[in-house]
Amino acid sequence: MATKGTVNVQTENIFPLIKKFLYSDHEIFLRELISNAVDATSKLKVLSQAGEAKGDLGSLLTEVILDADAGTLTVKDRGIGLTEEEIEKYINQIAFSGAEEFVKKYEGKEGAEQIIGHFGLGFYSAFMVSDKVQIRTLSFKEGAQAVQWESNGTPEYEITEIEKEERGTEIVLYIAEDSKEFLEKARVEGILNKYCKFLPVEIKFGTKTISEEDPSGEKDENGNAKRVDVEVDNIINNPQPAWVKSPSELKDEDYKGFYRELYPMSFEDPLFHIHLNVDYPFNLTGILYFPRLKENIEVQKNKIQLYSNQVFITDSVEEIVPEFLTLLHGVIDSPDIPLNVSRSYLQADGNVKKISSHITKKVADKLNGMFKNDREDFEAKWDDLKVFVEYGMLTEEKFYEKAEKFALLKNTKGECYTIEDYQEKIKAIQTDKDDKLVILYANSKDAHHQFIKGAEERGYDVLILDSPLTPHYIQKLESKLENVSFARVDSDTLDNLIKKDEEIPSKLSEEEKEKLKPVFEEVLNKEKFTIQLESMSETDPPIIITQPEFMRRMQEQQKMGGGNGMFGAFPEMYSVAVNVNHPVVGSILKKQKANKTKTAKQLTDLAMLSQGMLRGEELTEFINRSVDLMKS
């Protein structure tokens, strides 16, 4: 006997609206239907353990069946099944009333697809891709009658009694003309791999051929066991991924193996991992990996996968974790994170905030523990960790408070110090006359070799700060550390970078200086270079070209998108320090005019060459002039 009815709904044409607004990505329907199948199977396990489901449960496999000829896609489970009364309640009343409420409230509103999670409409996602949907089901309850529910996408439905021997539910989708892509094996397989890779119940999608040893024990001509091709179920998921296991069950190789499972295209093992396992005051499991970070931060993002009860949701987790943690890789699984809701809702959600704070604390504690337990190993990993730590200190205040104890500074000799220890190390020699501690740094040991060598000859220490975040990071440290400034070693002469009370007297009179300055002004672009005559040691270079620290930092930050764009582009300007105490500079005044100019040009070009600033025609002229000078 068939029962016909109409879903109690007043909204006109509700199915087209569901199709349009339910989810922004129609492929989600398969995730929803398989999630429902897995839920039904999980419920059966619970009922069986409680003694409410009698007998042997048998196979609990969930199967996805593609029949391109018939134009159908079926999701079949062996879970609790449904009675006719339960179909009336859960399919015709609760879910559909939710659908009506959703459409009335959000029709035509931007982002409507993101708040669908409020209404529990997973089953109705089937109508986004189907002309007709059937539910064929047999409840686990003793004496239950199998029934079929059918609807062609209008509020009318029909329920009929059917013959069905196996407990569970089959959702049969008659795929619509505009959704034929979901009848392609590769397309369906791609969706299953994306959303269902770690579901807790085995998911079968067709069969596959594997090679195994011939059970007959036959040998080939080389004496090896013969192999035969065997057709087996194609199980597309791993129901027991590493993150659902206890850390005590796993070895380091298990964690690395799971990393390769998550990122099969990755050719490097991660540095280390953090296993998350919290059940109060919220539920959270997962494994986070520290990758070997490259210079391009953006490339590293969106590698954390978010799951809810092992169902993949998204790999865009900016609203779940602080921005700097998006550089990590791995999995977070929490049923307490609301799904398919707006970003503003996520940002305001109390559980999300708690989870975010917890992960930040766990990561900081892990790093601090590594630093304390094996500092040598931590220092060896520092070059791969520093971008992550700097990013965290820049963007998350709570992380900064913890990280300043283990964040390292590395000098040109490869020695590592905490921020506090480094200040103590250089305090005696690198404190200027105003009692300010000046920390000298270079971005490259090779590019700044001349300046580093000069500083070290004076007994100064120079850090190597070469991450893409350096301009922002040193600014942050300056704002936090008392009476400390950072200066790149080539941003001025050493005597100006670390001013002491004693001054080096000039070997030239004021009159001689007045005659000397125009000679250099003649060979340099006045708009780009500012000339300063300075009294330095005779062993210092005759000419030093520097770029003021502030100006260069602003340029670097602007390139990274963090500068003050409101002021426009910062001009390229340099200071030219002429060492009046250098013998070659002093000898210029004794030369004839042509030779004065030639010598000044040669000296400034040498200084520019040392900074990598001499190119094109100017470089060619310099080479030719150098050859001529060697001839004379």
Buried (B, 14 or more C-beta within 10 A) or exposed (E): EEBEEEBEBEBEEBBEBBBBBBBEEBBBBBBBBBBBBBBBBBBBBEBBEEEEBEEEBEEBBBBBBBEEEEBBBBBBBBBBBBBBEBBBEBBBEEBBBBBBBBBEEBEEEEEBBBBBBBBBBBBBBBBBBBBBBBBBBBBBBEEBEBBBBBBBBEBEBBBBEEEBEBBBBBBBBBBBEEBEEBBEEEBBBEBBEBBBBBBBBBBBBBEEEEEEEEEEEEEEEEEEBEEEEEEEBBEBBBBEBBBBBEBEEBEEEEBBEBBEEBBEEBEEBBBBBBBBBBEEEBBBBBBBBBBBBEEEBEEBBBBBBBBBBBBBBBBBBBBBBBEBBBBBBBBBBBBBBBBBBBEEBBEEBEBBEBBBBBBBEBBBEBBBEBBEEEBEEBBEBBBBBBBBBBBBBBBBEEBBEBBBBBBBBBBBEEBBBBBEEBBEBBEEEBBBEEEBBBBBBBBEEEBBEBBBEBBBEBEBBBBBBBBBBBBBBBBBBEEEBEEBBBBBBBBBBBBBBBBEEEEBEBBBEEEBBEEBBEBBBEBBEEEEBEBBBBBBBEEBBBBBBBBBBEBBBBBBBBEEEBBEEEEEEBEEBBBBBBBBBBEEBBEBEEBEEEEBBBBBBBBBBBBBBBBEBBEEEBBEEBEEBEEEEEEE
